[in-house]
């Protein structure tokens, strides 16, 4: 268990034990105030990051996974607000990934069953061949499922996160997905890659196939991570070669830029590539890839909130109090700590360490701890005052929204945090007693 001092969050108290953590945990309650539901937090001295915190998030996603494997994609803590009926299969795969990683660290049959159900839904309802290409499968965003008024298409990120999800499913339920089906997804990702390492973002049959009129910030990192996870199961040089080419392109395209996007998926993929590159016949050019990762980390660190009208927003990465920008940046920064040199990048490592303690304290304060939505992470830590000039009404309608990716990213960051700062998080319960 990690305890973060609210009065001095720069000074974490690593793995300290408390006999009754409920007395110091952030308490969440939903109260009606002038006709609007708001999330209020009664803060005590410490914010707790422990197995219970992660288990609450996992529990929310398990409950959200319906018998057919589809997730309840979006809810609102305010029952007067009816969520839009939309679905995003990339976020479905992301939720699978987080739950599978949780189960690998802390086996739980309910979690495993949910991942198996979600995997079956992904395979049966979303994955099918690409008619115009041989031996390729894609993860399709079908309008009847997504609720979007768009043509049938397959997103690069869908194949990437589909691989991430299904490979991690294999780690907890072997032979759930035939290896050839995984290879077919991998071939689609490679097919979507250009010679310079960049990618087409979408495949739309009605528009001729591969499309790059619009490009996604996150799809290349998602696709790269998917290829690298496939490589761990199937050590084809095609997969790791395409992954290295993708990260090399991102490094070249951003070289010399003072500000670069907060590309956390690229940082996660970099960590994975550098962990497996010793298996590659052709050496990976590490220096430019690490330099690119350092660029991303420096840009992220400059975005952290250090002054705010509400001091409880300090530590996050969004001055409007949204939670997922903090969770995703935590994922990226924590991934970077796994490969940044303790000699050559010691100063950066120390700044990242200080940053992630602050950010995690903000994120834990945002979690719903009790009731029907226990474990949920709302879109924003708080609502804006009604007279705020920043479109308070539209923001506040969504501030209490909970979407599966809000929970997934926070949960993934919490797991990484415990792995990084607690010596054996899988063997400690919320009271600090060994299992």
C-alpha positions, 0 to 999 in steps of 0.5 A: 500500500502507498500512502500519499500525504495530502499536506505534503504530497511530494513526500510519499510514505512508501508501503506504510501499513495502517490497521484501519485505512478507512479512517484515512481514505477519501470518502465519496458521496453523491449529494443533491445540491440545488437540483444538481448532483455533485461529487463531494469529497471529505478529505482526511490527511492521506490518500491511499493507493493500495490493492483495495483502490485497484480492486474497486476499479476492477469491480466496477468494470466486472459489473459493467461487463454484461452476460454477452461480454459487452460493457455498459459503456457509459453511465452518469452519476446523476440519474437525471442525465440519460447517457447517449447510446454509443459504443467504442470497441477500442475502449472495449479492448482497453477495458479487457486489457486492464482487467486481464493485467489485474488478474495476472497480478491478483487472480480473481475468477470474476475478473477472469470470467469477465475478460473471457466474456468480453473477449468472446464478444470482441472476436464474435461481434467485431473481428472479421476478414478484410475482403480486399486483402488475403489472410487479414482480419480487422476490428470493425467499428459497425455503425449499428453497434457504435451508434455513429452515423458513419460508414463501416470501417476498421480503425488502426487502433482497433487492431492494435488494441484488439491484439493487446486485449486478446494477447493478454487474454491468452495469459489468463485463459490459454487458447481462447484465440487461435494464433492464426487469428492473432496473426491475421490482425497483425498482418492488417496492422502491417498492411496499414503501415507506410514505408516510412513507418507511419500509418493509415488511420482507417480502412473504409471499404466504401472509400477504397480502403486505406485512408489517411485524410484524418490521422490519430495521435494515439493509433500508432502507439496502440498499433505498435504495442499490439504488434509487440505483444503479438511478438511475445507470443509469435516471434516473427521478425515482421512484428518487431520490425514494423514496431521499431519502424513505427517508433522510429518514424515518430522519433524522426517526425518530432525530432527538435520540437520543443513541445510534442503530444502527450503520447502515452501509448508511444511511451508504453510501446517504447517500454515494451520494445526495449524490454524485448529488443534483445530477441531481435536479430537486427539491433533496434536503434535505442538512442533516438527512440529513448530521446523521443520518449524523453521529449514526451516526458518533458512535455507532459511534466510541463502540463502539470497543474501547480496552481488552481482555484481549488487546491485539490486540483493540484497534481492533475494534468488538466486545469478543468479537473478532468481525470483521464488526462491525468490517468493517461499521462501517469501510464506514460510516465510510469512506463518511462521509469522502466527504461530511463537510465538511472545514471544518464537520466537521473534528474528526469527520473526524480522529476517524474517520480515527484510528478507521479506521486502528485498526480496519483493523489489527485486521481485517487481523490477522484474515485467513487468509493461507495455505493452502486458506482463504487470504483468508478472514475468520473469524467471530472473531479468536480463541476464548475460553478454555474457562472463559470464562463467556460460553458459550465452547463455543458461541462457539468452535464458530463462531469459526472459521466463515467465511461469505461475508458475513464476507469480503465486508464485510471486502473492501469495507472494504479497497477503500474504505480503499485508495481513501481513503488511497492515491493510486492503489491500482489501480496498485500491487502488493504490492511497491509496484511500478507495473504 
